[in-house]
């Protein structure tokens, strides 16, 4: 299955609009945590050349340098396991663990 098909399947399964980021957009990623589980993602509204996604492994940190920018088209090199979830629209979160995954809405992500 292609990444596009995986993304469409995830969106359909969770009854969410299909809203993939542009490959030229950036996301926030905690590269140093991607070996930790679970893998987490949350999506704010896109703005200023970002797609709104923040991705990390393990526990979220409030350190100012926790996330670093990465173009969406480079994510396959660093964390291919999250690619199927990237077409979920703003306001969504996901968690990927060894025993499965979870997707849910978080309306607070859409607050201005």
C-alpha positions as CSV (number, residue, x, y, z in Angstrom):
1,X,0.0,0.0,0.0
2,X,1.2,3.5,-0.8
3,X,1.6,6.3,1.8
4,X,-1.4,8.1,0.2
5,X,-3.5,4.9,0.5
6,X,-2.5,4.4,4.1
7,X,-3.3,8.0,4.9
8,X,-6.7,7.8,3.3
9,X,-7.4,4.5,5.2
10,X,-6.6,6.1,8.5
11,X,-8.8,9.2,7.8
12,X,-11.7,7.0,6.7
13,X,-11.4,4.6,9.7
14,X,-11.6,7.6,12.1
15,X,-14.1,9.6,10.0
16,X,-11.8,12.5,9.5
17,X,-11.3,14.8,6.5
18,X,-8.3,13.9,4.3
19,X,-5.9,16.9,4.8
20,X,-2.3,15.9,4.0
21,X,0.5,18.5,4.5
22,X,2.4,19.9,1.6
23,X,5.9,18.4,1.2
24,X,7.2,22.0,1.3
25,X,5.6,22.7,4.7
26,X,7.6,22.3,7.9
27,X,6.6,20.4,11.1
28,X,8.0,20.3,14.6
29,X,9.8,17.1,15.6
30,X,11.7,16.0,18.6
31,X,14.3,14.0,16.7
32,X,16.2,12.9,19.8
33,X,13.1,11.1,21.2
34,X,12.0,9.1,18.2
35,X,13.5,5.9,19.6
36,X,11.1,6.2,22.6
37,X,7.5,4.8,22.7
38,X,4.9,5.6,22.2
39,X,5.2,7.9,19.2
40,X,2.9,10.9,19.5
41,X,1.6,13.6,17.2
42,X,-0.7,16.5,17.4
43,X,-1.8,19.0,14.8
44,X,-2.5,22.7,15.2
45,X,-3.8,24.8,12.4
46,X,-1.2,25.4,9.6
47,X,0.4,28.8,9.7
48,X,3.5,30.6,8.3
49,X,4.8,27.7,6.2
50,X,4.1,25.0,8.8
51,X,1.6,22.2,8.5
52,X,0.8,22.3,12.2
53,X,2.2,18.8,13.2
54,X,4.3,18.2,16.2
55,X,5.8,14.7,16.6
56,X,7.8,13.1,19.4
57,X,8.5,9.9,21.2
58,X,7.8,9.1,24.9
59,X,6.8,12.0,27.1
60,X,6.2,15.5,25.9
61,X,8.7,18.1,27.3
62,X,8.2,21.9,27.7
63,X,11.9,22.6,27.0
64,X,12.3,25.4,24.5
65,X,14.6,23.3,22.3
66,X,12.5,20.0,22.4
67,X,11.1,20.4,18.9
68,X,13.1,21.4,15.8
69,X,11.8,22.2,12.3
70,X,11.8,19.6,9.6
71,X,10.3,19.7,6.1
72,X,7.5,17.2,5.8
73,X,9.1,15.5,2.9
74,X,12.1,14.4,5.1
75,X,9.9,12.7,7.7
76,X,10.1,9.3,5.9
77,X,13.8,9.3,6.6
78,X,13.4,10.0,10.3
79,X,10.1,8.4,11.4
80,X,8.2,6.5,8.7
81,X,5.9,4.9,11.3
82,X,3.9,8.2,11.6
83,X,3.4,8.8,7.9
84,X,0.0,7.1,7.7
85,X,-1.4,9.7,10.3
86,X,-0.2,12.9,8.6
87,X,-3.3,13.5,6.6
88,X,-5.5,13.8,9.7
89,X,-6.8,17.3,9.9
90,X,-5.9,20.0,12.4
91,X,-7.4,19.3,15.8
92,X,-6.3,15.7,15.8
93,X,-3.8,13.7,17.9
94,X,-2.4,10.2,17.5
95,X,-0.4,7.7,19.5
96,X,1.4,4.7,18.0
97,X,2.6,2.0,20.3
98,X,3.7,-1.6,19.9
99,X,0.2,-2.9,20.8
100,X,-1.7,-0.6,18.5
101,X,-2.6,3.0,17.8
102,X,-5.2,5.6,18.8
103,X,-6.5,8.7,17.1
104,X,-8.7,11.3,18.8
105,X,-9.9,14.9,18.5
106,X,-8.5,17.6,20.7
107,X,-10.5,20.8,20.2
108,X,-7.9,22.8,22.3
109,X,-5.5,22.5,19.4
110,X,-7.7,24.7,17.3
111,X,-8.0,27.5,19.8
112,X,-6.3,30.7,18.8
